[in-house]
Amino acid sequence: MCGGEENGGLDQAHVSYSGSASEQNIAEMIVDPSASRQPTAFQLTLDCNKAGMGNVDKERVEAIIRNVSEGSSFLMNEQRKAEGREKQLQELKRKSSLFTQLLGGERNAAQRKQWELKVSKIEQELEATRRLGTYIHLDMDMFYAAVEIKKHPEYATIPLAIGTRTRLQTANYVARGRGVRCSMPGFLALKICPNLLILPPDFDSYNEESNTVRRIVAEYDPNYISFGLDELTLEVSAYIERFEGTKTAEDVASELRVRVFGETKLTASAGIGPTAALAKIASNINKPNGQHDLNLHTREDVMTYVRDLGLRSVPGVGKVTEALLKGLGITTLSDIYNRRVELCYILHNNLFRFLLGASIGIMQWPDAATAANTENCEGATGEQRKAISSERSITTPRTKEGMQEMVDTVFNGAYEEMRKSEMMCRRISLRIRWASYRYQQYTKSLIQYSDDSATLRRAVDGLLLPHAAKYSEISLLGVRFLDLISAKVFHMKRKGGNQLSISQFIRPKKLGEGTATTGIKRERTTEPKQVVGVNLSSDDEDENDSVGLASSSTILVSTDKGTVESEVTIIE
């Protein structure tokens, strides 16, 4: 799959940035960090570590990439991002050096011991969350392209991609064999493969096929988790128990794939593991149209298996986090564990906890990962869902009317999913990708939880309004509902005058989590007040790099109707 049919396309040659492509990445053109201080040495290369690209003439394709991208806004944006990553890496190296100075040697043993105890406590907290089950991750093969080939069988033997000149969302195996891959800009793909057929996405067809797959999966686990239209994770322990030892997880995965093909004529790959994250990792091993069981059944099995995994094998780790860690000499999960005290010292708390958990096989995915439509904790029920979202690329000429139609589409898609899930939200996020390939995300908090369509739509329109005049520069729009709670739970706690607790309405950062914030004060008066404080935090540019680094600003504004939070995230 190309995660929601969006995967990285171009990577860089430098060893500290090489690695497999993650799901749901924006185009993987990144800069050789050794050359980032010298713009003339800027190079873009192709990552062929993807099914169907083993025999690509890499040298020829890279020459085309360099020639076509020279002077383009795409190249300039990638260079700008690479320079930012280099600055981040240098800052981490500075902190690493400081760690050695302050906590190295016998004279600093006492202070180092304090950090070791802190890390040990975090590890114990993570260990307490370990839950092993029987998970199957189902991944539809080249989903969008496969649906188009189903409608037009003659496309099966020609290079085919789905998307726009700005970004391809998937490519069939014929196109991949010639160097084309998802999230590669379409204008580049056409230079690499001149006879490439690029079709605009037909989301009505994709949704119809996806709904068929979901209906089948729900028979095995009603609480399955879906990611975009083409990936699902289900926990099948209870289902298998019904057969009293006569059916295995391998049998269930095979049966699922056979049933999906029987009803849709589309193939799927599957992975089996003791956690959702490990099942997802397994699903990549025998693609396309295959399955793999990791056969991990105990804590010790898991610990042994993850030890030598590469960084990008971990769901939620994208190119930026991988590049930064490789710049520190960290290439495997065992490296993370061996240097856990140092990493605790130099990394933000959330990122460190995520990586430490991964290094011991407790991967906070999909809780920490960005799924295309929904986000849940491992084995989560509907009430534990973290976010619901929908986004679309603008494939038609960019007009004001077209932008409004796209807002309607993504809002209705996310809202319908939230309504069906019987959830309410307190935060709304608008995601924009500009023609310059830069992403920005704008977030607003409501006064209280809501599932009212008009209220939520007003919030989205309010976030979009300052940018509406620049409609011709917008190439993607997305809407996300965050801070979710079950409507049933919300109304039950409100019934009879019982209010939700402050901790349920507001989830403040823990002490020491993220970047320090000073002087934030929330006031409530009869007169509207302006900005009260600004909270700076970090996130990542990479859609799959859910634990990474980018800049965002949260502005808390108090009015006579309560505190409203607006957040702007510039994803570099």
Secondary structure, DSSP 8 states (H G I E B T S, - for coil): --TTT-B--EE-SSGGG-----BT-S------GGGTT-GGG---EE---STT-TT--HHHHHHHHHHHHTT-HHHHHHHHHHHHHHHHHHHHHHHHHHHHHHH-SGGGHHHHHHHHHHHHHHHHHHHTT-----EEEEEETTHHHHHHHHH-GGGGGS-EEEE-SS-EEEE-HHHHTTT--TTS-HHHHHHH-TT-EEE---HHHHHHHHHHHHHHHHTT-TT-EEETTTEEEEE-HHHHHTTTTS--HHHHHHHHHHHHHHHHS--EEEEEESSHHHHHHHHTTT-SS-EEE----SHHHHHHHHTT-BGGGSTT--HHHHHHHHHTT--BHHHHHHTHHHHHHHS-HHHHHHHHHHHTT---TTTSS--SSEE--TT--GGG--EEEEEEE--S---HHHHHHHHHHHHHHHHHHHHHTTEEEEEEEEEEEETTS-EEEEEEEEEEEE--HHHHHHHHHHHHGGGGGGGGGEEEEEEEEES-EEHHHHHHHHGGG----HHHH-----TTSSS----------SS---EEEEEEEE--SSTT-TT---EEEEEEEEETTEEEEEEEEEE-
